[in-house]
Amino acid sequence: MRQRLLRVVDDRWHVRLVVATATSLLNTVRRRLATSPVATASLGRAMVGSALLSAYLKPTAQQRVQIHITGDGPLREVVAECNGIGHVRGYVRNPQVDLPPRDGKWDVARAVGRGYFTVLRDLGLGEPYASTVPLVSGEIAQDLAYYLLQSEQVHSAVLLGVLIRRDRVIAAGGCLVERLPGADEPAMDRLSERIRALGGISHWLWRHPDPIELVHQLLEGGQPRVLEVRPLRFRCRCRRSRALEVLMAMDRQALIDDLRQEATVEVRCGFCNVAYRFSREELDFYLRPLGRVH
């Protein structure tokens, strides 16, 4: 399945619609981070949510949007981000959390718990802008809609879903519907009915994997125009130089002490699980002001 982001406007119904599919990239993340099913579902919803929010970024890697969820549930922290060219990545602090399903669905709300929902926007112009609201459900879709209303005064409907069978993601995606000036109540009522009739976004995308089908399903009778189609893919922006910066930010005497006991120091990226290893010889130059490692 092609992973895509569609940005659509309907001039008759006066709505904006963003649709994203992310099944393959979420399976990539699941394998890399060895996430449990409930962690995969939670992270997948956040990653799709970040992709939806990225729809109005300029098409450049320098602009990005990040969703950062902190809660008192066993996951503790969920982070997902997407840049302007559709590169998505994310992580959970405790990827092996194991909770049973509730009412036939993975219990994301319990895994996340109570806490805060933060959106960070980095437009590449200096300091990123961040805004935080309390979690209202822990289900992530409702929390994103609440954030848009409270922080950006945007009336929206948000659908996020991840369908898992035998530990494998078979459908993942979502949509964001924004009401524009001029939208009338009868049209909004019809759209709300169609959203409810989907019976769950992940099951619908499993049966209809092409996101344009969802556009036609929701906006039948309108005048939808596809403004942009953007590919989505998993891509991490970590690199060895950044891993070295992490080491240099540590207490240097503690680092020297570690290297006297071990031949190498490892820095592992939480987003992609790639390990960067540094030998005593490599780090010796940077640590000389505090005394040689050997």
Buried (B, 14 or more C-beta within 10 A) or exposed (E): BEBBBBBBBBEEBBBBBBBBBBBBBBBBBBEBBEBBBBBBBBBBBBBBBBBBBBBEBEEEBEBBBBBBBBBEBBBBBBBBBBBBBBBBBBBBBBBEBEBEEEEEBBBBBBBBBBBEBBBBBBBBEEEEEEEBBEBBBBBBBBBBBBBBEBBEEBEBBBBBBBBBEEEEBBBBBBBBBBBBEEBEEEBBEBBEEBBEEBEBBBBBBBEBBBBBBBBEBBBEEBEBEBEEEBEBBBBBBBEEEEBBEEBEEEEBEEBBEBBEEEEEBEBEBBBBBBEBEBEBEEBBEBBEEEEEBE
